[in-house]
Amino acid sequence: MAGAWPGGGGWWAVPACRAVRRARGSPMASGDGCLASVAAMSDDLPSLRASHEDRNRVVDALRVAGGDGRLSAEELDARLERALTARTHGELARLTADLPVAPAARDVLVIEQHGGRYAKEGRWQVPARIELRTRECRVLLDFTQAVVTSDVVRIETDMVHGKLLVISAPDIVIDTDGLALTYSKLRLRSRNAAADPRLRIELAGKLLHAKVIEQRP
């Protein structure tokens, strides 16, 4: 059975149940062994069938844990495979029982800077919205290794005399329909992206004497 780990006398259902019951009391501290995404299923029994949404929540939590260095690449791949094929909430809970509560992603990342360079790269957690308020500044947003927990990321721009460099991938699409350009340029490659993208980046706002450039590794 994928995602369920056998014990000496049968399948381990009790630890998963304890992790769920703990969420019914007061909020858990960061050291408790259950991720908040799994604790959200507090009123469900471990034997209850899991939905696609349940599996996706655990997948997102595992990716965050991998980005934090709590899981090796091999462990992350193995747990992701088990999460995607799990049939019950108990199987899903077992995959995060040894991990601390995952911090919630910030809803908004505000980048406000005059001059210089600002970069987000590596294993950073992408919020649902990013606000760029920059003057004479170069901004780098690298999504290739980022922890993305939403299908859509909206970037609100107010950029004057600057450059936004987006490092993307073939399964990422950049939408610029909401962007107003004044003496500014776009150089995008996402027109050749997949028809069913993993992530859609919506660019909106205004650019004055600025550039948006998309690159792929």
C-alpha positions in Angstrom: 0.0 0.0 0.0 1.7 3.2 -1.1 2.2 5.8 1.6 1.4 3.5 4.5 4.3 2.2 6.6 4.0 -1.2 8.3 4.8 -1.8 11.9 5.3 -4.9 13.9 1.6 -5.8 14.3 0.0 -4.1 11.3 -0.3 -0.7 9.7 0.6 2.3 11.9 -2.7 4.2 12.3 -2.3 5.3 15.9 0.5 7.9 15.5 -1.3 9.5 12.6 -4.5 9.7 14.7 -2.6 11.3 17.6 -1.2 14.0 15.2 -4.7 14.8 14.1 -6.2 14.9 17.6 -3.5 17.2 18.8 -4.7 19.8 16.3 -8.1 19.9 18.0 -6.7 21.7 21.1 -4.7 24.8 21.3 -2.5 25.8 18.3 0.7 23.7 18.1 4.1 25.1 18.7 6.8 24.8 16.1 8.3 21.7 17.6 5.2 19.6 17.4 5.5 16.7 14.9 2.7 17.5 12.5 2.4 20.0 9.7 -0.3 22.6 9.8 -1.5 21.6 6.3 -2.2 18.1 7.6 -3.6 19.3 11.0 -6.3 21.1 9.0 -8.0 17.7 8.6 -8.6 17.5 12.3 -12.1 16.2 12.2 -11.4 13.4 9.8 -10.5 9.8 10.7 -7.2 8.4 9.5 -9.1 5.8 7.5 -11.1 8.4 5.6 -10.4 8.5 1.9 -8.1 11.4 0.8 -9.1 13.9 -1.9 -6.9 15.5 -4.6 -6.9 18.7 -2.4 -5.7 16.7 0.6 -2.8 15.2 -1.4 -1.9 18.6 -2.8 -1.7 20.2 0.6 0.7 17.5 1.8 2.8 17.8 -1.4 3.2 21.6 -0.8 4.2 21.0 2.8 6.8 18.4 1.8 8.3 20.8 -0.7 8.6 23.5 1.9 10.3 21.0 4.2 12.7 20.0 1.4 13.5 23.6 0.8 14.3 24.1 4.5 16.8 21.3 4.3 14.7 19.0 6.6 14.5 16.3 3.9 17.2 15.1 1.5 16.4 15.0 -2.2 15.9 11.3 -2.0 13.6 11.5 1.0 11.6 14.3 -0.7 11.1 12.3 -3.9 10.1 9.2 -2.0 7.5 11.1 0.1 6.2 13.0 -2.8 5.5 9.8 -4.6 3.7 8.3 -1.6 1.7 11.5 -1.1 0.5 11.5 -4.7 -0.6 7.8 -4.4 -2.0 7.9 -0.8 -5.5 6.7 -0.4 -6.3 7.8 3.2 -5.7 10.7 5.6 -3.7 8.4 7.8 -1.3 7.6 5.0 -0.9 11.4 4.4 -0.4 12.2 8.0 2.4 9.7 8.4 4.4 11.5 5.7 4.6 14.7 7.8 4.5 13.3 11.4 8.3 13.9 11.9 8.2 17.5 10.6 7.5 20.7 12.5 4.6 23.0 11.7 5.2 24.7 8.4 5.2 28.5 8.5 2.5 30.0 6.5 3.6 31.7 3.3 3.3 35.5 3.5 0.4 36.7 1.5 2.4 39.7 0.1 6.1 40.3 -0.5 6.8 44.1 -0.8 10.0 45.1 -2.5 10.6 48.8 -2.0 14.1 49.9 -2.9 15.9 52.9 -4.5 19.1 51.9 -6.3 21.2 48.8 -6.1 20.1 45.2 -6.6 17.4 42.9 -5.1 17.4 39.2 -5.6 15.2 36.2 -4.7 16.8 33.0 -5.7 17.3 29.4 -4.6 14.7 27.8 -2.3 12.5 30.7 -1.4 8.8 30.6 -0.7 6.7 32.4 -3.2 3.7 34.4 -1.8 0.5 34.9 -3.7 1.3 38.5 -4.5 4.5 40.5 -4.9 4.6 44.3 -5.0 7.5 46.0 -6.7 8.1 49.7 -5.8 11.5 50.5 -7.1 13.6 53.3 -8.6 16.8 52.7 -10.5 16.9 49.2 -9.2 17.6 45.8 -10.7 15.4 43.0 -9.4 16.0 39.3 -9.9 13.2 36.7 -9.2 14.3 33.2 -9.8 11.4 30.7 -9.8 13.4 27.6 -10.9 14.0 26.2 -7.4 11.4 28.3 -5.6 8.8 26.7 -3.3 5.5 27.5 -5.1 2.2 26.7 -3.4 -0.1 28.5 -5.7 -1.0 28.2 -9.4 -0.9 32.0 -9.9 1.4 34.7 -8.6 0.5 38.3 -9.2 3.3 40.9 -9.4 2.2 44.5 -9.0 4.8 46.8 -10.4 5.7 50.4 -10.0 9.1 50.5 -11.5 11.0 53.6 -12.8 14.4 53.3 -14.5 15.0 49.7 -13.6 15.0 46.1 -14.8 13.1 43.0 -13.7 14.8 39.8 -14.6 12.6 36.7 -14.2 14.2 33.3 -14.3 11.5 30.8 -15.4 11.0 27.4 -16.9 9.0 25.9 -19.8 6.1 25.1 -17.5 5.8 28.7 -16.4 3.7 31.4 -18.2 4.1 35.1 -17.8 0.9 37.2 -18.5 1.5 40.9 -19.1 -2.0 42.0 -20.1 -2.3 44.2 -17.0 1.0 46.0 -17.5 1.2 49.6 -18.7 4.4 50.5 -20.5 5.9 54.0 -20.9 9.2 54.0 -22.8 9.7 50.4 -21.6 10.4 47.0 -23.1 9.4 43.4 -22.6 11.5 40.4 -23.7 9.6 37.2 -22.8 10.0 33.6 -23.8 6.9 32.2 -22.2 5.0 32.2 -25.5 6.5 28.8 -26.0 5.4 27.5 -22.6 3.3 24.5 -21.9 -0.4 24.6 -22.5 -1.1 23.6 -18.9 1.5 25.6 -17.0 2.6 24.7 -13.4 2.7 28.5 -12.6 1.2 31.6 -14.1 2.9 34.9 -13.3 0.6 37.8 -13.8 2.4 41.1 -14.3 0.3 44.3 -13.7 1.0 47.9 -12.9 3.3 50.3 -14.7 6.8 50.6 -16.0 8.6 53.8 -16.8 11.9 53.6 -18.6 12.2 50.0 -17.4 12.6 46.5 -18.8 11.2 43.1 -18.0 13.3 40.2 -19.2 12.6 36.5 -19.0 15.4 34.0 -19.0 15.5 30.2 -18.7 18.4 28.1 -17.4 
